[in-house]
Amino acid sequence: MDKLDYDVLLFDLDGTLTDSIDGIVNAVCYACEKLGIRIPTQEELLEFIGPPMTHSFTTHFGLEGRTLDKAIDFYHDYYSDKGWKENRVIDGIIPMLEDLKRKGKRLALSTNKPEYYAQQIMDLFGLSKYMDFIGGSSYEEDRMVKWKVIEHTLKGLGVTDKSSAIMIGDRHYDVEGAKRASIEAIGVTFGYGSREELENAGAIVVVDTPKELSELF
């Protein structure tokens, strides 16, 4: 296909830059054990990657009120201690980021993960230096869904022309959030979502490797 003409590239974190499944799954299972509820199936656990944890615990277990609050607290107990480090950079990501920077692209993180965790993880793996802005969710600022995080990221970058920006992610939440924020999205299959999921959500293109992604621009 023809080269894409976008100057601002927003990246999801889990499944797009890093393989974080172990830390998230372990934290979810820990919370379930502490609450004395069933452990989710492998298929359900994959659905915990992407949306806010409140959404996932409510959707899969029907938790609400104080029980939901306890589930989130238990999740964070584990994740803040061990889970955020049970993670690795996906193969090919650093060369991709370096190539995109050489091409003069402005890069930013735009993740549903709480912003303080996102910053910790990006610092841990030396990825922060490639980013012009790191955007994450915030309960205090009512920024708990993807489209709000994307708008927060664009504002942090000082972007006023949304046609110059595109979202890159591995799940339908990324594509749908981008559409709600009035920007396009690219899907990647080296994370936790399928090509079918991403295409059905409306991704303008879906790629299979970080190298393919950098070659789009």
Backbone bond lengths (Angstrom), bond angles and torsions (degrees), N, CA, C in turn:
res aa  C-N    CA-C-N  psi(-1)  N-CA   C-N-CA  omega(-1)  CA-C   N-CA-C  phi
1 M - - - 1.453 - - 1.524 109.39 -
2 D 1.338 116.68 164.28 1.456 121.12 178.05 1.523 109.72 -65.63
3 K 1.326 115.44 154.71 1.468 120.56 177.41 1.527 109.89 -62.76
4 L 1.310 115.47 143.07 1.463 120.89 179.35 1.526 110.10 -86.70
5 D 1.319 115.47 138.18 1.461 120.93 -175.85 1.527 110.83 -106.50
6 Y 1.338 115.06 74.86 1.467 121.19 176.00 1.522 107.78 -125.67
7 D 1.319 116.14 136.40 1.464 120.61 -178.92 1.520 113.24 -95.83
8 V 1.340 117.01 -21.68 1.462 122.34 -175.36 1.525 108.96 -120.06
9 L 1.321 116.30 119.25 1.465 121.26 -177.05 1.519 109.40 -115.63
10 L 1.336 115.89 120.42 1.465 122.36 179.34 1.525 108.67 -101.68
11 F 1.322 116.43 129.09 1.455 121.36 -177.61 1.527 111.61 -112.64
12 D 1.321 114.87 136.56 1.454 121.12 165.07 1.532 107.10 -70.29
13 L 1.323 117.38 166.81 1.470 120.61 -179.87 1.531 111.65 -104.66
14 D 1.324 117.54 -67.52 1.467 121.61 -175.81 1.525 110.89 -65.71
15 G 1.333 116.85 117.28 1.448 121.22 178.41 1.509 114.26 85.12
16 T 1.325 117.16 -3.06 1.462 121.03 179.11 1.525 110.65 -117.54
17 L 1.326 116.49 -46.46 1.462 120.48 174.11 1.523 111.61 -105.60
18 T 1.338 116.17 -36.70 1.463 119.44 -178.93 1.527 111.20 -129.43
19 D 1.323 114.78 154.08 1.466 122.65 173.82 1.525 106.40 -95.48
20 S 1.306 115.55 98.93 1.465 122.00 -170.46 1.513 113.28 -110.10
21 I 1.329 116.92 12.32 1.464 119.60 -169.78 1.527 112.78 -60.47
22 D 1.340 117.82 -39.18 1.464 119.62 -175.82 1.525 112.06 -61.05
23 G 1.333 116.88 -46.97 1.456 120.12 -177.90 1.518 112.53 -64.50
24 I 1.328 116.68 -41.10 1.466 120.73 -179.24 1.530 110.69 -68.25
25 V 1.325 116.10 -47.75 1.466 120.73 -179.43 1.527 110.83 -61.65
26 N 1.310 117.06 -44.81 1.462 119.88 -179.90 1.527 111.77 -62.82
27 A 1.331 116.35 -37.44 1.468 120.13 179.39 1.529 111.06 -69.34
28 V 1.322 117.32 -40.09 1.460 121.21 178.03 1.530 110.02 -64.29
29 C 1.331 116.96 -45.78 1.468 120.44 179.89 1.526 111.45 -63.62
30 Y 1.321 116.38 -37.69 1.465 120.52 177.11 1.529 110.40 -61.75
31 A 1.324 116.42 -44.85 1.471 120.29 179.51 1.527 110.78 -62.51
32 C 1.318 116.49 -41.39 1.467 119.98 179.97 1.523 111.25 -64.81
33 E 1.315 115.97 -41.88 1.472 120.00 178.84 1.527 110.64 -63.08
34 K 1.321 116.85 -42.62 1.470 120.39 -179.92 1.530 111.46 -64.62
35 L 1.340 116.43 -33.56 1.464 120.61 -179.82 1.528 112.22 -83.97
36 G 1.347 116.23 -14.04 1.459 120.08 -177.95 1.512 113.25 74.65
37 I 1.339 116.88 29.69 1.463 120.55 177.39 1.533 108.67 -109.99
38 R 1.325 115.95 168.48 1.458 120.31 -174.83 1.531 111.31 -64.24
39 I 1.321 115.54 152.79 1.459 121.13 174.72 1.527 107.74 -80.62
40 P 1.325 118.88 132.89 1.468 120.27 -179.64 1.532 111.80 -62.34
41 T 1.316 115.54 154.66 1.462 120.60 173.57 1.530 108.99 -68.98
42 Q 1.348 116.25 165.68 1.462 120.15 178.50 1.525 110.97 -58.94
43 E 1.314 116.82 -39.58 1.470 120.91 179.12 1.525 110.73 -63.97
44 E 1.325 116.84 -42.25 1.465 120.43 179.13 1.523 110.77 -65.99
45 L 1.338 116.35 -39.81 1.467 119.68 -178.76 1.523 111.39 -61.03
46 L 1.321 117.81 -35.39 1.468 120.43 177.11 1.526 110.84 -62.82
47 E 1.329 116.33 -31.02 1.459 120.30 -179.59 1.534 112.33 -73.59
48 F 1.327 117.07 -11.85 1.461 120.02 176.27 1.536 111.36 -79.60
49 I 1.327 117.05 -10.42 1.454 120.76 -178.80 1.514 109.07 -95.27
50 G 1.310 116.00 111.99 1.463 120.80 -179.56 1.513 113.01 130.49
51 P 1.342 117.80 -67.36 1.468 118.91 -177.71 1.526 111.90 -79.39
52 P 1.337 117.12 167.49 1.468 120.23 175.67 1.535 110.50 -60.08
53 M 1.317 116.58 147.64 1.464 120.91 -178.33 1.532 112.14 -61.49
54 T 1.317 117.19 -34.12 1.468 119.60 178.31 1.522 110.14 -59.70
55 H 1.320 116.62 -42.02 1.468 121.41 178.52 1.530 110.25 -62.26
56 S 1.337 116.92 -45.91 1.455 120.69 -175.31 1.531 112.17 -66.93
57 F 1.332 117.44 -45.21 1.463 119.86 179.57 1.527 111.37 -66.05
58 T 1.323 116.71 -33.23 1.464 120.09 177.54 1.521 110.75 -71.73
59 T 1.335 116.21 -45.35 1.466 121.29 -177.14 1.521 112.31 -64.49
60 H 1.321 117.16 -44.68 1.466 119.97 -172.45 1.526 114.17 -90.84
61 F 1.341 116.76 -21.00 1.465 118.66 -176.73 1.523 113.25 -126.27
62 G 1.326 117.06 -6.84 1.449 120.00 -178.98 1.516 113.35 68.20
63 L 1.335 117.22 23.28 1.465 120.28 -178.58 1.521 110.98 -72.93
64 E 1.305 115.55 146.58 1.463 120.59 177.03 1.511 109.35 -155.16
65 G 1.323 115.16 168.69 1.456 120.72 176.65 1.512 113.86 57.83
66 R 1.326 116.41 -137.30 1.454 122.11 -175.41 1.531 112.15 -64.30
67 T 1.323 117.25 -35.25 1.470 119.93 179.50 1.525 110.61 -64.83
68 L 1.319 116.21 -40.74 1.462 120.22 176.48 1.525 110.44 -63.23
69 D 1.311 116.39 -42.91 1.473 120.54 178.84 1.526 110.75 -60.05
70 K 1.336 116.45 -41.73 1.471 120.48 179.23 1.524 111.30 -65.12
71 A 1.342 116.31 -39.48 1.467 120.18 178.32 1.523 110.76 -61.05
72 I 1.322 116.43 -43.58 1.466 120.86 179.58 1.528 110.33 -66.45
73 D 1.315 116.23 -40.73 1.471 119.78 178.97 1.527 110.84 -62.39
74 F 1.337 116.84 -44.90 1.471 120.48 179.02 1.527 110.67 -63.38
75 Y 1.329 115.81 -40.97 1.470 120.19 177.64 1.528 109.92 -56.97
76 H 1.319 116.04 -48.91 1.468 120.37 -177.54 1.526 112.10 -69.48
77 D 1.330 117.09 -30.01 1.473 119.65 176.04 1.527 109.79 -56.46
78 Y 1.312 115.41 -47.02 1.474 119.65 -179.09 1.527 110.63 -74.56
79 Y 1.332 116.13 -46.94 1.464 119.56 -172.10 1.526 111.95 -65.75
80 S 1.336 116.74 -38.94 1.464 119.61 -178.57 1.522 112.04 -69.96
81 D 1.334 116.81 -25.23 1.462 121.01 179.84 1.522 111.80 -88.05
82 K 1.327 117.29 -51.76 1.463 121.31 -173.38 1.529 114.07 -123.05
83 G 1.321 116.13 -39.15 1.455 120.52 -167.59 1.510 115.73 -58.52
84 W 1.335 116.94 -40.06 1.464 118.82 -175.49 1.518 111.89 -66.71
85 K 1.333 117.00 -21.67 1.473 120.83 178.75 1.527 112.56 -91.43
86 E 1.339 117.71 -11.78 1.467 121.73 177.89 1.531 107.63 -83.11
87 N 1.304 115.16 77.40 1.453 122.02 -160.86 1.530 107.80 -162.52
88 R 1.323 118.01 158.10 1.463 120.72 173.14 1.524 109.66 -154.01
89 V 1.324 116.53 154.39 1.458 120.68 176.50 1.530 108.57 -74.52
90 I 1.301 116.29 133.23 1.466 121.29 178.66 1.531 109.46 -65.10
91 D 1.316 116.49 139.54 1.462 121.63 -179.48 1.533 110.68 -55.58
92 G 1.334 115.49 132.09 1.454 120.58 176.72 1.511 115.23 91.31
93 I 1.331 117.60 -7.37 1.464 120.59 -176.26 1.535 112.02 -68.45
94 I 1.317 117.81 -46.38 1.466 119.17 -177.02 1.535 111.62 -64.28
95 P 1.345 120.16 -46.42 1.473 118.67 174.69 1.530 112.62 -57.91
96 M 1.333 116.79 -37.25 1.463 120.64 177.97 1.522 111.37 -62.63
97 L 1.337 116.54 -47.67 1.460 120.35 179.88 1.519 110.90 -62.67
98 E 1.308 117.12 -41.35 1.465 120.68 178.87 1.522 111.17 -62.85
99 D 1.327 117.00 -40.45 1.453 121.14 179.03 1.520 111.26 -64.99
100 L 1.321 116.47 -43.68 1.463 120.39 -179.80 1.525 111.30 -65.23
101 K 1.320 117.59 -37.48 1.467 120.38 177.08 1.530 110.34 -65.86
102 R 1.336 116.80 -39.97 1.466 119.99 177.70 1.528 111.19 -61.45
103 K 1.321 115.70 -30.53 1.466 120.71 178.91 1.529 112.27 -80.39
104 G 1.316 116.14 -0.25 1.463 120.40 176.53 1.511 115.56 84.38
105 K 1.327 117.07 16.96 1.461 119.91 -179.87 1.530 110.76 -78.45
106 R 1.319 115.32 147.51 1.463 121.33 171.66 1.528 107.05 -93.69
107 L 1.319 115.86 125.85 1.462 121.09 -175.46 1.517 110.45 -113.91
108 A 1.331 115.51 144.78 1.465 120.08 178.03 1.518 109.65 -147.13
109 L 1.310 115.49 154.05 1.456 121.92 172.83 1.519 108.15 -93.98
110 S 1.334 116.07 138.43 1.464 120.56 177.06 1.523 107.10 -142.93
111 T 1.327 115.63 94.14 1.465 121.80 -170.08 1.519 111.69 -127.50
112 N 1.330 115.81 149.10 1.462 120.69 174.60 1.520 111.99 -75.07
113 K 1.321 117.32 -8.61 1.457 120.30 176.15 1.533 108.71 -67.26
114 P 1.346 118.27 142.04 1.467 119.03 176.72 1.527 111.51 -51.07
115 E 1.307 115.64 140.46 1.469 120.58 -170.57 1.527 112.62 -59.45
116 Y 1.341 117.75 -34.32 1.464 118.91 -178.49 1.525 110.84 -69.45
117 Y 1.355 118.31 -36.19 1.462 120.46 174.94 1.528 110.23 -67.08
118 A 1.332 115.54 -42.74 1.462 119.82 -179.15 1.523 110.47 -58.40
119 Q 1.320 116.55 -44.40 1.469 120.26 179.89 1.526 110.89 -63.96
120 Q 1.316 117.23 -42.55 1.470 121.30 178.52 1.525 111.49 -58.94
121 I 1.318 115.68 -46.53 1.464 120.62 -176.92 1.526 110.75 -67.37
122 M 1.319 116.53 -43.88 1.461 119.82 179.33 1.530 111.00 -62.85
123 D 1.321 116.42 -38.63 1.475 120.37 177.21 1.526 110.88 -67.20
124 L 1.344 116.99 -42.84 1.458 122.05 -178.16 1.527 111.35 -56.19
125 F 1.316 116.83 -41.46 1.452 121.03 -175.45 1.526 114.10 -97.92
126 G 1.326 117.13 6.74 1.457 119.86 178.40 1.519 114.09 69.85
127 L 1.334 116.96 26.48 1.457 121.17 -178.57 1.531 113.20 -93.79
128 S 1.316 116.68 -17.15 1.469 120.20 -176.22 1.519 112.24 -60.07
129 K 1.330 117.12 -33.49 1.469 120.64 -175.70 1.526 112.68 -65.77
130 Y 1.330 117.43 -17.59 1.462 120.20 178.88 1.524 112.51 -87.42
131 M 1.326 116.51 -11.35 1.457 121.25 -171.47 1.529 112.60 -100.86
132 D 1.317 115.48 137.12 1.462 120.93 173.53 1.525 111.41 -85.06
133 F 1.327 116.34 -16.77 1.469 120.77 177.96 1.517 108.26 -162.36
134 I 1.316 116.27 143.97 1.460 121.60 175.63 1.522 108.28 -117.24
135 G 1.336 115.00 112.30 1.460 120.73 -177.91 1.514 111.16 -112.65
136 G 1.321 116.29 133.96 1.460 121.36 178.59 1.510 110.57 -142.11
137 S 1.310 115.79 -178.41 1.456 120.36 -179.23 1.527 110.85 -78.39
138 S 1.321 115.26 162.49 1.466 121.24 178.29 1.518 108.63 -154.50
139 Y 1.326 115.63 117.23 1.461 120.10 177.86 1.530 110.59 -65.67
140 E 1.326 115.51 -41.36 1.459 120.61 -177.34 1.532 112.24 -62.66
141 E 1.329 116.72 -32.88 1.459 120.83 -177.51 1.530 112.66 -100.56
142 D 1.342 117.13 15.04 1.461 122.25 178.31 1.532 110.79 54.26
143 R 1.339 114.28 50.20 1.471 120.31 -178.89 1.526 106.75 -128.90
144 M 1.342 115.54 75.47 1.464 119.99 -172.34 1.528 113.24 -119.47
145 V 1.317 118.07 4.53 1.462 121.46 176.97 1.525 108.65 -124.87
146 K 1.334 116.24 157.63 1.462 120.47 -168.78 1.518 113.72 -61.68
147 W 1.319 118.12 -41.67 1.462 118.16 -176.11 1.519 111.56 -65.08
148 K 1.338 116.88 -32.60 1.464 119.13 177.16 1.525 110.82 -70.75
149 V 1.335 116.71 -35.93 1.463 120.01 177.10 1.529 110.13 -65.88
150 I 1.327 116.72 -40.80 1.466 120.60 178.14 1.526 110.62 -62.57
151 E 1.314 117.19 -44.81 1.465 119.72 179.14 1.530 111.17 -64.47
152 H 1.321 116.66 -38.57 1.467 121.78 175.32 1.531 110.38 -61.02
153 T 1.324 116.62 -42.53 1.461 120.91 -179.85 1.521 111.23 -65.60
154 L 1.316 116.82 -45.56 1.471 120.50 178.53 1.526 111.13 -61.23
155 K 1.322 116.20 -40.38 1.465 120.13 177.71 1.521 110.32 -64.46
156 G 1.348 116.57 -42.55 1.464 120.20 179.15 1.514 112.74 -62.68
157 L 1.332 116.36 -30.55 1.463 121.32 178.07 1.520 112.41 -82.78
158 G 1.324 116.41 -12.25 1.456 120.05 -176.78 1.525 112.88 76.82
159 V 1.343 116.88 24.85 1.460 121.02 -178.88 1.531 109.84 -81.69
160 T 1.317 116.05 123.36 1.465 120.66 176.46 1.521 111.76 -108.99
161 D 1.334 116.73 -25.20 1.460 122.01 177.53 1.526 108.48 -98.16
162 K 1.325 116.24 98.00 1.465 120.22 -175.96 1.524 113.29 -65.92
163 S 1.330 117.07 -20.20 1.463 119.29 179.81 1.526 111.87 -68.71
164 S 1.336 117.50 -11.67 1.467 121.23 179.47 1.525 111.98 -87.98
165 A 1.351 117.03 -6.15 1.465 121.03 -172.63 1.526 111.43 -116.65
166 I 1.339 115.28 150.85 1.462 120.79 176.51 1.528 108.71 -144.66
167 M 1.334 115.94 145.72 1.456 123.13 179.58 1.529 109.65 -96.28
168 I 1.334 116.76 142.26 1.460 122.15 179.21 1.528 107.99 -126.35
169 G 1.334 116.84 122.96 1.455 119.33 -178.39 1.511 113.01 -159.84
170 D 1.320 115.49 172.66 1.468 120.88 -173.20 1.526 114.21 -107.18
171 R 1.334 118.33 -3.26 1.466 120.61 -177.03 1.521 110.37 -128.40
172 H 1.324 115.05 161.29 1.462 119.65 179.88 1.528 111.50 -62.70
173 Y 1.338 117.23 -25.58 1.469 119.86 177.85 1.535 110.84 -59.75
174 D 1.326 116.58 -36.67 1.464 120.79 -179.86 1.525 110.95 -67.31
175 V 1.324 115.50 -44.20 1.462 120.33 -178.31 1.529 110.40 -68.31
176 E 1.326 116.28 -45.14 1.468 120.41 -179.17 1.521 111.13 -67.06
177 G 1.344 116.72 -37.67 1.461 120.11 177.01 1.516 111.73 -64.37
178 A 1.328 116.06 -39.43 1.461 120.49 177.77 1.521 111.00 -62.34
179 K 1.335 115.83 -45.66 1.466 119.86 179.70 1.519 110.79 -60.40
180 R 1.336 116.47 -41.05 1.475 120.40 179.66 1.538 110.69 -65.57
181 A 1.336 115.57 -29.91 1.469 120.38 178.84 1.524 112.17 -90.77
182 S 1.325 116.34 5.82 1.471 123.43 175.44 1.524 114.17 68.47
183 I 1.349 116.00 37.15 1.458 119.71 170.41 1.534 108.54 -131.30
184 E 1.336 116.32 164.09 1.457 121.77 178.74 1.527 110.14 -83.10
185 A 1.345 115.54 172.04 1.466 119.62 -179.21 1.525 111.12 -143.56
186 I 1.332 114.39 148.10 1.454 123.53 172.74 1.525 107.37 -111.04
187 G 1.326 117.27 137.70 1.453 121.11 176.84 1.517 111.57 -101.29
188 V 1.328 116.64 147.33 1.468 121.62 175.98 1.526 108.51 -124.46
189 T 1.341 116.17 138.55 1.464 120.07 -176.87 1.518 113.04 -98.75
190 F 1.341 117.71 4.07 1.469 118.67 179.20 1.522 111.76 -88.18
191 G 1.331 116.46 11.38 1.456 121.68 175.99 1.514 111.00 -108.55
192 Y 1.336 116.83 -129.17 1.462 121.44 -171.56 1.526 114.60 -111.33
193 G 1.322 116.79 -0.06 1.463 119.88 179.06 1.515 111.26 -109.21
194 S 1.324 116.77 161.72 1.461 121.85 -179.59 1.524 110.68 -96.01
195 R 1.332 115.00 163.17 1.465 120.58 175.07 1.532 110.04 -58.23
196 E 1.324 116.16 -43.63 1.467 120.02 -179.32 1.525 111.05 -60.06
197 E 1.326 116.67 -45.40 1.469 120.49 179.37 1.515 111.10 -57.84
198 L 1.321 116.48 -46.36 1.461 121.92 -175.51 1.525 111.77 -70.09
199 E 1.326 116.25 -41.33 1.464 119.87 178.82 1.523 110.69 -66.62
200 N 1.323 116.51 -41.29 1.469 120.18 179.41 1.525 111.63 -64.66
201 A 1.331 116.33 -30.53 1.467 119.98 179.63 1.521 111.80 -75.93
202 G 1.348 116.42 -18.71 1.462 119.08 176.34 1.509 116.33 112.01
203 A 1.338 118.12 18.14 1.463 120.35 176.68 1.527 109.30 -60.69
204 I 1.330 118.04 138.23 1.460 120.24 -177.99 1.522 111.61 -74.91
205 V 1.328 117.02 -22.89 1.457 122.62 174.85 1.523 107.46 -157.46
206 V 1.322 116.98 150.83 1.465 122.06 177.70 1.527 107.52 -126.10
207 V 1.335 116.42 130.59 1.466 120.95 -179.37 1.524 109.87 -119.30
208 D 1.345 114.30 159.78 1.463 119.98 -174.37 1.521 114.50 -105.23
209 T 1.337 118.20 -14.34 1.461 121.33 -177.92 1.520 110.48 -141.81
210 P 1.337 117.63 156.10 1.462 120.29 174.53 1.533 112.30 -58.73
211 K 1.330 117.31 -36.33 1.470 120.74 178.65 1.528 111.03 -61.88
212 E 1.315 116.60 -43.90 1.467 120.51 176.80 1.524 110.74 -59.79
213 L 1.315 115.66 -37.57 1.460 119.69 -179.34 1.530 110.45 -64.59
214 S 1.325 117.56 -48.72 1.466 119.46 -178.62 1.522 111.20 -64.39
215 E 1.328 116.89 -30.31 1.469 120.62 -179.29 1.517 112.91 -74.13
216 L 1.326 118.28 -11.46 1.465 121.42 176.15 1.520 111.80 -69.23
217 F 1.333 116.68 -22.31 1.467 120.36 -171.90 1.529 111.26 -110.52
